[in-house]
């Protein structure tokens, strides 16, 4: 068995980026000669403290613990055939661990699925922004053996610094993602799924959702998954926390899924995960025409693209008023995921790259 060390921030089943980019390939890789080990930094106990304001003494302890973990990884780096770094090995601007991995006998894979070379710090840790280094990403790219970029925009960035870049899309395990029957009322549920750090993207939708509520009243309702502190009294929304155990059940309650994004450089690097999750569950999906979303969605065929407020209102209204259209668009979306953005459609490519490295 060839040995692969995956370097990432979070434990398994915690981070969407990790789950949908490499964790769901573990079993397949294991069956094909690659022993997979994940070295994570943030424990379940540390999670809430790290992503809440203040707690600087605790965050210092987390930093020290994380440094000790990565020091041990550096010492044993020669034991592995491949070291796979997702986004970064450590949470500061230093690339010393990636440099150690690059000099080891292991091949260094660098994976990223966001415009992480741009400044983007959560509000909870804004006072610690000075620890970051925007040049870090390109330095890691330069010393890596191969780059996994989540879309063409990220591919173009990475190709400036390394000629061995592959586009590996964020993928859905369609064997796991099967819609559950949760419908109990005739109310049309318009849903958004994300996290505490991306709830700002949901706020982009508020102007047209409020108008939609004025138009349809109690015929529609709204649901937010990922931030249990989010409240919008005007739309009668109380956000719920994300958890892996009931993720598919909660998503299955959506009649329409939305992925609004600001049209900026950070959003351009997004890999369309929310939309792909909806589509995999046959939920008709509307996305902002930003970045890879314009590749995933063929407007009016397997979903809708909406930019201006009137477009969002028009296309949401079409889906609200036409159950047959919702079903048709939902099935077409599922087919797109199965053919292009599923584990099944990409696993052989993933494996072939691993084999080529060793």
C-alpha positions, 0 to 999 in steps of 0.5 A: 500500500502506498501511504498518503497523508492528508493535511487539513484544518478539520476532522472528518465530516466537519468541513464541506471543503474537505468532505466534497474534495477529498474525504469522500474518496478515502474508501475508493483510494483504500481499495485501490492501493492507497492508505489514507491518513488525515492529520487535522488541527481543530478538535470538536472542543476547540471548534466553537472557540476558534470561530467566535470573537475573543477567546484569545488565550484559548486561541493561543492554546489551539495555535500551540497544539496545532504547531505540535501536530504539524511538527510531528507531521514534518518529522515523519514526512518521509514515511509517506509517498504523497502528502496532500495539503488542502488550502494550507498546512498551518493557519498563519502566513508561514509555509515552513511545513509545506517547505519541509513536505516539498523536500521530503521523499513524498510528492506534494499535492496542493488542493484549493477551492477558493480565491484564498490568495485574497484577503478574507478573514472571518469577523470573529478573527479580524483582529488576527488578520495580521497573522495571514500572508496573501502571498502564501498561496502562490508560494505553496503552488510554486513548490508543489508537485501538482495542483488540484484547482477547483475550477478554471478561474483557480486553474488560471491563477495557479498556472502562473506559478506551476505548469502542473495544474489539474482542474478537479471539481468539487463533487457529490457522492450521488449514492449518498445524496438521495432526496428524502420525502419530507413534504407535509404542507403545500407551502413552497420552501425556498432554502439556502445552505451555508455557514456562519462565515458565508451567511453574508451571501444569503443577505444578498438575496434579502431585497428580492426575497422580501418582495417575493414574500409580499407577492406570495404571502403564506404560499411560501416560506424560507429556510436557512441552514448553517447559522443557528444565530441567524434571525430575520423576523420580516421573513420569519426565518430562524436559522438552524445549525448544520450537522452531518446527521440530518443534512440530507433531511434538512436539504430535502425540505427545500422546494427551491434552492438558491445560491446568491453571490456578490460579483467579486473576485472572492466569489469568482473562485467559489466551486458551486458546492451549495448549488451542486448539493441542491441539484443532486437532490433534484431541488430546482436551483437558482444561482448567481452567474458568477464563476463556475456557476455559469458552467454548471447551469444551462439557464432554463434547462438544468437550473436558472441563473439570475443576476439582477433583482428582477431576474431573481423575482421572475425565475423564482416566481416561475418555479413557485407557480409551476410544480411540473417545471420544478420537477423537470428542472430538478431531474435535469439538475440531478443528471448534470451532477451525475454526469459531471460533478459526482464522485462516480464521474471523477473517481477514476481521474482522481485515482489516475493522478495519484498513481502517476505520482508514485 
